[in-house]
Amino acid sequence: MAVAPEQQLQEVSRKFQIYGQILHAETCKIGHINETYTATYDQGGTRVRYVHQKINRTVFRDPPAVMDNLQRVTRHLRAKLEAGPGADLTRRCLTLIPTRDGQPFYQDADGEHWRTFVFIEGVRTFEAAQTPDQAFEAGRAFGEFQGLLADLPGARLKETIPHFHHTRKRYEAFLSAVQEDRLNRAAQAREEIAWARRHEALADVLIDAQAAGKIPERVTHNDTKFNNVLLDSTSGKALCVVDLDTVMPGLALYDFGDMVRTTTSPTVEDELDLRKVRLHVPMFEALARGYLSSAGQFLTPAEKDFIVFSGKLITYTIGLRFLTDFLLGDVYFRVHRPGHNLDRCRTQFKLIDSIEEQESALVKLVRQIDGVGPRTRRPVSKRARKK
């Protein structure tokens, strides 16, 4: 790994309640958004690691709001975990280190916002689930996460990225990018643009269901990629959910849908060989079993009816975002090669094709896992019927 700017991190490290001398730091390349470093300190002869992270102000326009949410959420999670059975408390919830003056973040002279966490040792992350057991653990972990936050007290959490999973608004932004075509890239994405237009009816289904009062708003993670679950290196059990910047009001289905997107195909998000991209039913079954084992008690029947659909919707939403970012010049997601966002988009759309091919079987499977028979057919969005 590349060595981090030592002088900058030396200054940052002195602002937090960390005792000891920073020895070295390395860039952490996981994630598309924030600038992250793993730093090692000498504390009385023992080496201890922390995570220093600079919040991306382009993505998160209100870093203090992000940190207010994060502080409330981690405090509540820790209190709930302390009240329940089990060990490894310091490894099951992120520990935010306050600054010397007790604040959750430090703002440097350039206006950048830094925060620090205890590094969780003895864990692994994967870009894609490798076994059904891993998929089960991811589903269980995110379902438990939602359940623990179901009774979060106080005011409604702030929307750190407004309309984050609002697919209709994402679709409108996509159309605007196509029309503007500021970098003359639309020709390279002609097939993907046409595919996105053909699937426009997906955009309004959950929005309309929520507006009609059929599914409730909840506190959700909103970025449930498989690599946002830390798995114990020895047991393989899920320990901790990380990357909490987008924890805010949302739909439980958004979280499950993103798990389907990132867990059920044995490929990475930017797979170039699209022949490999396919939803594997055993992975989906394990994911659904894990999720319903921890979330099944609080989900409503209507939410459960949309579980399979949510995989299509969020995959479509993220595909739109990748495609839009490609058309705009790669201004949101970090890219590592020309056309990277277009590659990511193609992978998402190919996965939706696979979900649609197997959709009826997946719906039956979820109902079997949930222990119920066929329910009334899910209503189609009013706007979808008009297409």
C-alpha positions in Angstrom: 0.0 0.0 0.0 1.1 3.6 -0.6 2.5 5.5 2.3 0.1 8.3 3.5 1.2 11.9 3.7 3.0 11.6 7.0 3.0 15.3 7.9 -0.7 15.6 7.4 -1.5 12.6 9.5 0.9 13.6 12.2 -1.2 16.8 12.6 -4.5 15.0 12.4 -3.4 12.3 15.0 -2.6 15.0 17.6 -6.2 16.3 17.4 -7.8 13.1 18.7 -7.8 11.4 22.1 -5.2 8.9 21.0 -2.2 8.4 23.3 1.1 7.3 21.8 3.2 8.0 18.8 2.1 7.4 15.3 4.6 5.1 13.6 3.2 4.8 10.0 0.1 4.9 8.0 -1.2 3.3 4.8 -3.8 4.2 2.3 -6.9 2.0 2.5 -8.2 1.5 -1.1 -11.6 0.0 -0.1 -14.6 2.2 -1.0 -15.3 4.7 -3.7 -15.9 7.9 -1.7 -13.8 8.9 1.3 -10.1 9.2 1.8 -9.1 6.5 4.4 -5.9 5.7 6.2 -4.9 2.8 8.6 -2.5 4.2 11.2 -0.3 2.3 13.6 0.6 3.8 17.0 3.1 2.8 19.6 1.2 2.8 22.9 3.6 1.9 25.7 5.3 -0.7 23.6 2.1 -2.2 22.2 1.2 -1.4 18.6 -2.4 -0.3 18.2 -4.2 0.6 15.0 -6.7 3.3 14.2 -8.6 4.5 11.1 -8.3 8.1 10.1 -10.8 9.2 7.4 -11.3 12.5 5.6 -15.0 12.9 4.6 -15.6 13.6 0.9 -17.3 17.1 1.0 -18.3 16.8 -2.7 -20.5 13.8 -1.9 -21.5 14.7 1.7 -22.3 18.4 1.6 -23.0 18.6 5.3 -20.2 16.7 7.2 -21.5 17.8 10.6 -24.8 16.2 9.8 -23.1 13.0 8.8 -21.2 12.9 12.0 -24.3 13.8 14.1 -26.1 10.8 12.6 -23.0 8.5 13.0 -22.6 9.5 16.7 -26.2 8.9 17.5 -26.3 5.6 15.7 -23.1 4.1 17.1 -24.1 5.1 20.7 -27.5 3.5 20.3 -26.0 0.3 18.8 -23.5 0.0 21.6 -26.1 0.5 24.2 -28.3 -2.2 22.7 -25.4 -4.6 22.3 -24.3 -4.0 25.9 -27.9 -4.8 27.1 -27.9 -8.1 25.2 -25.9 -11.3 25.4 -22.7 -11.9 23.6 -19.0 -11.0 23.7 -16.7 -9.0 21.4 -18.6 -5.7 22.0 -15.6 -3.6 20.7 -15.6 -5.6 17.5 -19.4 -5.6 16.9 -19.8 -1.8 16.7 -17.7 1.0 15.4 -15.9 3.0 18.1 -15.7 6.6 17.3 -12.7 8.4 18.9 -13.5 12.0 20.0 -11.2 14.9 19.4 -9.2 16.4 22.3 -12.1 18.9 22.9 -14.7 16.1 22.9 -16.0 16.6 19.3 -16.8 13.8 16.9 -14.7 15.2 14.2 -11.8 17.6 13.5 -11.9 20.4 10.9 -8.5 21.3 9.6 -7.3 24.6 8.2 -8.4 23.7 4.7 -12.0 23.1 5.9 -11.6 19.3 5.6 -13.4 17.1 8.2 -11.6 14.2 9.8 -12.9 11.4 12.0 -11.1 8.5 13.7 -12.2 5.0 14.6 -10.7 2.1 16.5 -9.4 -0.4 13.9 -11.2 -3.7 14.3 -8.7 -6.5 14.3 -9.1 -10.1 13.2 -11.6 -9.5 10.5 -11.8 -9.9 6.7 -13.9 -8.2 4.0 -14.7 -9.5 0.5 -15.7 -7.7 -2.6 -18.1 -10.5 -3.4 -19.6 -13.3 -1.4 -17.7 -16.5 -2.0 -20.0 -19.0 -0.2 -23.7 -19.3 0.8 -22.6 -19.2 4.4 -21.1 -15.7 3.8 -24.3 -14.6 2.1 -26.3 -15.8 5.1 -24.0 -13.9 7.5 -24.4 -10.7 5.5 -28.2 -10.9 5.4 -28.3 -11.7 9.1 -26.0 -8.8 10.0 -27.9 -6.1 8.0 -31.2 -7.4 9.3 -30.0 -7.2 12.9 -28.6 -3.8 12.2 -32.0 -2.6 11.1 -33.7 -4.2 14.1 -31.3 -2.6 16.6 -32.0 0.8 15.1 -35.8 0.3 14.9 -36.3 2.1 18.3 -33.6 4.9 17.8 -34.9 7.7 20.0 -34.9 11.4 19.2 -35.6 13.4 16.0 -35.6 11.9 12.6 -32.0 11.3 11.3 -30.8 13.8 8.8 -30.7 12.9 5.1 -26.9 13.0 4.4 -27.6 12.5 0.7 -31.1 13.6 -0.1 -33.2 11.3 -2.3 -30.3 8.8 -2.2 -32.4 5.8 -3.4 -35.2 7.8 -5.0 -35.1 6.0 -8.4 -37.4 8.4 -10.2 -35.0 11.3 -9.4 -32.0 9.2 -10.4 -33.8 8.4 -13.7 -34.4 12.1 -14.3 -30.8 12.9 -13.6 -29.8 10.2 -16.1 -32.1 11.7 -18.8 -30.6 15.1 -18.2 -27.0 13.7 -18.5 -28.0 12.0 -21.8 -29.5 15.2 -23.2 -26.5 17.3 -22.1 -23.9 14.8 -23.1 -21.2 17.3 -22.1 -18.3 15.0 -22.9 -19.8 13.3 -26.0 -19.9 9.9 -24.3 -23.5 9.0 -25.0 -22.5 7.2 -28.2 -20.3 4.8 -26.2 -23.2 4.0 -24.0 -26.0 3.7 -26.7 -27.0 0.2 -25.7 -27.0 0.9 -22.0 -29.1 4.1 -22.5 -31.7 2.2 -24.4 -31.8 -0.6 -21.8 -32.3 2.0 -19.0 -35.2 3.6 -20.9 -36.9 0.2 -21.5 -36.9 -0.4 -17.7 -38.2 3.0 -16.6 -41.3 1.4 -15.1 -39.2 0.0 -12.2 -38.6 3.5 -10.9 -41.9 4.2 -9.2 -43.0 1.0 -7.6 -41.6 1.4 -4.1 -42.1 5.2 -4.2 -45.8 4.7 -4.9 -46.1 1.9 -2.3 -44.6 4.1 0.4 -46.8 7.1 -0.6 -49.8 4.9 -0.3 -48.8 3.9 3.2 -48.2 0.2 2.3 -44.6 0.1 3.4 -43.1 2.2 6.3 -40.0 4.4 6.5 -37.3 3.0 8.7 -33.7 3.7 9.8 -31.6 2.0 7.2 -28.0 1.6 6.1 -28.6 2.4 2.5 -25.2 1.1 1.2 -25.3 -2.6 2.0 -22.5 -3.8 -0.2 -21.1 -7.1 0.9 -17.7 -5.5 1.7 -19.5 -3.3 4.4 -19.8 -6.4 6.6 -16.7 -7.4 8.6 -16.4 -11.2 9.0 -14.4 -12.8 11.8 -11.2 -14.2 10.3 -11.5 -17.4 12.3 -15.2 -18.3 12.5 -16.4 -16.5 9.3 -19.3 -15.0 11.4 -20.4 -11.5 10.7 -19.2 -9.1 13.4 -19.8 -5.5 12.4 -21.6 -3.4 9.9 -19.4 -0.5 8.7 -19.5 2.6 6.4 -22.3 4.4 8.2 -22.3 7.7 6.3 -25.6 6.9 4.6 -27.5 5.6 7.6 -30.6 7.7 7.5 -34.4 7.4 6.9 -35.1 4.9 4.1 -36.9 1.7 3.2 -35.8 -1.7 4.6 -36.2 -3.0 1.0 -33.4 -0.6 -0.2 -31.0 -2.4 2.1 -32.0 -5.9 1.0 -32.0 -4.9 -2.6 -28.4 -3.7 -2.4 -27.5 -7.0 -0.7 -28.9 -8.9 -3.7 -27.0 -6.6 -6.0 -23.6 -7.2 -4.3 -24.0 -10.7 -2.9 -25.8 -13.0 -5.2 -23.5 -13.0 -8.2 -20.0 -14.4 -7.9 -18.4 -11.4 -9.6 -17.1 -8.0 -8.6 -19.1 -4.8 -9.2 -17.1 -4.0 -12.3 -16.7 -7.4 -13.9 -15.7 -7.2 -17.5 -16.7 -10.7 -18.5 -20.5 -10.3 -18.5 -21.0 -14.0 -19.1 -20.0 -14.5 -15.5 -22.7 -12.2 -14.1 -25.7 -14.1 -13.0 -27.8 -14.4 -9.8 -27.0 -17.7 -8.2 -30.1 -19.1 -6.5 -28.2 -20.8 -3.6 -26.6 -17.4 -2.8 -29.9 -15.6 -2.9 -31.6 -18.3 -0.7 -28.9 -18.0 1.9 -29.0 -14.2 1.8 -32.8 -14.2 2.2 -32.7 -16.8 5.0 -30.1 -14.8 6.9 -32.0 -11.5 6.5 -35.4 -12.9 7.5 -33.8 -14.7 10.5 -33.1 -11.3 12.0 -35.5 -9.0 10.2 -38.5 -11.2 9.7 -40.0 -10.3 13.1 -40.4 -6.6 12.3 -40.9 -6.6 8.6 -44.6 -6.2 7.4 -46.1 -8.7 5.0 -46.1 -6.0 2.3 -42.4 -5.4 2.8 -41.8 -9.2 2.4 -43.8 -9.2 -0.8 -41.3 -6.7 -2.4 -38.2 -8.6 -1.3 -37.4 -10.0 -4.8 -38.4 -6.9 -6.6 -36.1 -4.8 -4.4 -33.1 -6.6 -5.9 -34.1 -5.5 -9.3 -34.9 -1.9 -8.2 -31.7 -1.1 -6.4 -29.5 -2.8 -9.0 -31.3 -0.6 -11.6 -30.9 2.5 -9.4 -27.1 1.9 -8.9 -26.7 1.1 -12.6 -28.4 4.4 -13.5 -26.0 6.2 -11.1 -22.9 4.6 -12.7 -24.2 5.4 -16.2 -25.0 9.0 -15.2 -21.6 9.4 -13.7 -19.9 8.1 -16.8 -21.9 10.6 -18.9 -21.0 13.4 -16.6 -17.3 12.7 -16.6 -16.8 10.4 -13.5 -17.4 13.1 -10.9 -18.9 11.0 -8.1 -17.4 7.5 -8.1 -13.7 6.9 -8.0 -12.5 5.3 -11.3 -9.3 3.4 -12.0 -9.5 3.0 -15.7 -11.2 4.6 -18.7 -14.8 3.6 -19.0 -14.8 2.2 -15.4 -18.3 3.5 -14.6 -19.7 2.2 -17.8 -18.3 -1.2 -17.0 -20.0 -1.0 -13.6 -23.3 -0.1 -15.2 -23.1 -3.0 -17.6 -22.6 -5.4 -14.8 -25.7 -4.1 -13.0 -28.0 -4.3 -16.0 -26.8 -7.8 -16.8 -27.6 -8.9 -13.2 -31.2 -7.5 -13.6 -31.6 -9.6 -16.7 -30.7 -12.7 -14.6 -33.1 -11.7 -11.8 -36.0 -11.3 -14.3 -35.3 -14.7 -15.8 -35.7 -16.3 -12.4 -38.1 -14.0 -10.7 -41.1 -16.3 -10.2 -38.9 -19.0 -8.6 -37.3 -16.5 -6.3 -40.7 -15.2 -5.1 -41.8 -18.7 -4.3 -38.5 -19.3 -2.5 -38.9 -16.2 -0.2 -42.4 -17.3 0.7 -41.2 -20.8 1.6 -38.5 -19.3 3.8 -41.0 -16.9 5.4 -43.3 -19.9 6.0 -46.4 -18.5 4.2 -48.4 -19.4 1.2 -49.1 -17.3 -1.9 -50.3 -13.9 -1.1 -52.3 -11.5 -3.2 -50.4 -10.5 -6.3 -48.2 -7.4 -5.6 -49.8 -4.3 -7.1 -48.1 -2.6 -10.0 -47.3 1.1 -9.7 -50.0 3.4 -11.2 -47.3 5.1 -13.2 -46.0 1.8 -14.4 -49.4 0.8 -15.8 -49.4 4.0 -17.8 -46.2 3.2 -19.6 
